Amino acid sequence: MAKKSEATGTSVGATVGSKKKRIRKIFGDIHEVVQMPNLIEVQRESYEQFLRSDKSTGYVSGLEKTLRSVFPIRDFAGTAELDFVHYELEDPKYDTTECRQRGITYAAPMKVTLRLIVFEVDTETETRSVLDIKEQDVYMGDMPLMTENGTFIINGPKAEMSTKIT
């Protein structure tokens, strides 16, 4: 008969004749060692970090960092330059319940403020002087928003995102 080791929770094999029994480990008695993180909170925090930047410290991340990496856009002649100023997410048009009922995406309109600088280029000295500066808000599209449950509503039904644990 196998004895159970008190220290390890392992059944110790006993020798029967010339055959040795297998050692069996009992994992049902192991208590929780590490608390499981709230995976929905991890997803929500990650999405919030993607959307926000700290303007007071000048720290940019996520969406703003991506937009800043694309701009400024210059023409080949050097006569115009398009700069990114900032972006803003407006309030969503419909709430989550209404989006599910209508079969539409739960999203907020994203407006980007762009600055167009037009230069006058002196062909002899190749120096540029500012001719005109225009700043305008441009509608860039709808940004899908995450619900309180950590899901997205795309065309009506919920779209789940899974967090990968490695």
C-alpha positions in Angstrom: 0.0 0.0 0.0 1.3 3.4 -0.9 1.9 6.0 1.8 1.2 9.7 1.5 4.1 12.0 2.3 2.8 14.8 4.5 5.5 17.3 3.4 5.1 17.1 -0.4 1.6 15.8 -0.9 3.1 12.9 -2.9 2.1 9.3 -2.7 5.3 7.3 -2.2 5.5 4.0 -4.0 5.9 0.8 -2.0 7.8 -2.2 -3.1 5.7 -5.2 -3.8 7.8 -8.2 -4.5 10.4 -7.1 -7.1 8.1 -4.5 -8.7 8.1 -0.9 -7.6 4.8 1.1 -7.9 4.6 4.4 -9.6 4.9 7.6 -7.6 1.7 9.6 -7.9 1.6 13.3 -7.3 -1.6 14.8 -5.9 -2.1 18.4 -7.1 -5.6 18.9 -5.7 -4.2 19.8 -2.3 -2.0 22.7 -3.6 -3.3 26.0 -2.4 -3.3 29.2 -4.5 0.2 30.7 -4.5 -0.1 33.6 -6.8 -3.3 35.7 -7.2 -4.6 35.8 -10.7 -4.6 39.3 -12.2 -7.8 40.9 -13.4 -7.3 40.3 -17.2 -10.1 42.6 -18.2 -8.5 45.4 -16.2 -5.2 44.7 -18.0 -7.0 45.1 -21.4 -8.8 48.3 -20.3 -5.6 49.9 -19.0 -3.7 49.0 -22.1 -6.4 50.6 -24.3 -6.6 53.7 -22.1 -2.8 54.1 -22.4 -3.0 53.7 -26.2 -5.5 56.6 -26.3 -4.0 59.1 -23.9 -0.8 61.0 -23.6 0.5 63.2 -20.8 0.6 66.7 -22.2 1.9 68.3 -19.0 5.2 66.2 -19.1 5.4 66.1 -22.9 5.2 62.2 -22.8 3.5 60.8 -25.9 2.5 57.2 -26.4 0.1 55.1 -28.3 -2.0 56.8 -31.0 -0.4 60.2 -30.6 3.1 58.7 -30.9 2.0 57.0 -34.1 0.5 60.1 -35.6 3.7 62.1 -34.7 5.8 59.5 -36.4 4.0 60.1 -39.7 4.1 63.9 -39.6 5.3 66.3 -40.9 4.5 65.6 -44.5 6.4 67.7 -47.0 6.0 68.1 -50.7 9.0 67.4 -53.0 9.4 71.0 -54.1 9.7 72.1 -50.4 6.8 74.6 -50.8 4.4 73.0 -48.3 4.5 71.2 -45.0 1.6 69.5 -43.2 2.1 69.2 -39.4 0.1 67.3 -36.8 -0.9 69.5 -33.8 -3.2 67.2 -31.7 -6.1 64.8 -31.9 -9.4 64.7 -30.0 -12.0 62.0 -29.5 -15.5 63.4 -29.3 -18.3 61.7 -27.3 -19.8 58.7 -29.0 -23.1 59.3 -30.9 -24.8 56.2 -29.4 -24.4 54.3 -26.2 -23.5 50.6 -26.1 -27.1 49.3 -25.8 -28.2 51.3 -28.8 -25.2 50.2 -30.9 -26.1 46.5 -30.3 -29.7 47.2 -31.2 -28.9 49.1 -34.4 -26.1 46.7 -35.4 -23.5 49.5 -35.5 -20.0 50.0 -34.1 -19.6 51.6 -30.7 -17.1 54.4 -31.6 -16.2 58.0 -31.2 -15.5 60.5 -34.0 -11.8 61.3 -34.1 -10.8 64.8 -35.1 -7.2 65.7 -35.9 -5.9 69.3 -35.9 -3.5 69.8 -38.8 -1.4 72.8 -39.6 -0.5 73.6 -43.3 2.5 75.8 -43.8 3.1 77.2 -47.3 6.6 78.5 -48.1 8.0 80.8 -50.7 11.2 79.3 -52.0 13.9 81.6 -53.3 15.4 79.6 -56.2 18.7 81.5 -56.2 19.6 81.2 -52.5 17.3 78.2 -51.8 15.9 79.8 -48.6 12.4 79.4 -47.5 10.2 82.0 -46.0 6.7 81.4 -44.6 4.0 82.6 -47.0 0.9 81.3 -45.2 -0.1 79.2 -42.2 -3.6 77.5 -41.9 -4.8 75.3 -39.1 -7.9 73.2 -39.4 -9.7 70.3 -37.6 -10.0 67.3 -39.9 -12.4 64.3 -39.3 -10.2 61.2 -39.6 -12.8 58.5 -38.9 -14.5 56.7 -36.0 -12.3 55.2 -33.3 -13.8 52.0 -31.8 -14.2 52.3 -28.1 -13.8 49.6 -25.5 -16.8 48.9 -23.2 -16.6 48.6 -19.4 -16.4 44.8 -19.9 -13.2 45.1 -22.0 -15.0 44.3 -25.3 -15.6 46.2 -28.5 -19.0 46.4 -30.2 -18.3 46.0 -34.0 -21.3 46.1 -36.3 -23.7 45.2 -33.4 -22.4 42.1 -31.5 -19.6 42.2 -29.0 -16.1 41.4 -30.2 -14.0 39.8 -27.6 -10.3 40.4 -27.2 -8.2 37.9 -25.4 -5.1 38.7 -23.4 -2.2 36.4 -24.2 -0.3 35.2 -21.1 3.2 34.0 -21.7 
